[in-house]
Amino acid sequence: MDHTALSLLELGAVFFGLGVLGRLAGKIGMSPIPLYLLGGLAFGQGGIFPLGDISGFTTLASEIGVVLLLLTLGLEYTADELFTGLRRSWMAGLLDLVLNAAPGVAVALILGWGPLGALALGGITYISSSGIIAKVLGDLGRLGNRETPVVLSILVFEDLVMAVYLPILTAVLAGVSLIGGLKAVGISLTVVCVVMLVALKYGRYVSAVVDSPDREVFLLKVLGSALLVAGLASAMQVSAAVGAFLLGIAISGSTAENATKLLEPLRDLFAAVFFVVFGLNTNPQSIPPVLLWAVILAVVTTATKVTTGWWAARRSGVGLMGRARAGAALVARGEFSIVIAGFAVSAGAVDGQLAALAATYVLLMAILGPIAARVVEPVTRLLIKSPSRSAPAETANP
């Protein structure tokens, strides 16, 4: 069969299958993310029917999905809200770093992967998935909840840590000198600071540049701006997700509201592809040898993330149910963890099993995260035996 025809058939099957899985998830009252991941696992490397002709498109589409998820998340908040949240939650960010990197470091050392393996696996277990969390918060209608700014400030803190961590990791893996590593870190921090300054001081000009009364022109300008900023951030060794999020922060007022409505269908489409691609790139045959360690890490780091979110929300005066939701929201791991594992293994500096462990662990956490966010309220009510009628008061918007 002609290559183009085969690619169109496979792509059509993927999109149609996503629609079926999304409908099924809606019927049973859960986030579609776990089903998207399992669907990708079934049709990826070593799956039932591997898809090979659309990898180029799906890889790029998944990157666009993360960019759009973080852009629309940033559109929900202003620069002032971001900085206020960071000032209030920096202690929670440090606690998050210590509690969630330590299990990965410990397991890497136990398995004999050395300091480089410990540095990589610590980053894998530390960083939450901004893409998955943004999708879950939107699906569950929690973007306006009191605890959501706390969750977002921790995610931003994590992304800023990644702006320092990733250049250090790549420099160490490549055997770059101390000066070279410091230079890479300096460039990353400079880019982040410049973008944050623009978002805080000149956001109204950014809004004016992308705004347009014509829907087609508006969509092209907003999408083009997001991809440009994400690409520039990535080229400067800063997360593309951070760049997209900060652009969303810079766009404010009615422009932000209109952009959110306009981007929602595109965001949902490309975000679904992102989750499927994650499953497609995980070989089911690599899971059994590392499953036990992945489960151990999943249990421990679920507890540490819940502890982090609970403590941070409590410091911000959020109610009991909101604290539980904040902790559960942070559980998911995803895109950053896989990037870190890819850097480490491709450099040939760590044991090849690290990639299998990372993929298995992230798959477990990417499935567990949305489920935890969904069931946290009934489980919390059961544990504290609080009357269900008290919940609406705590889920109210700020």
Order of alpha helices (4+ residues) and beta strands (2+ residues): alpha-alpha-alpha-alpha-alpha-alpha-alpha-alpha-alpha-alpha-alpha-alpha-alpha-alpha-alpha-alpha-alpha
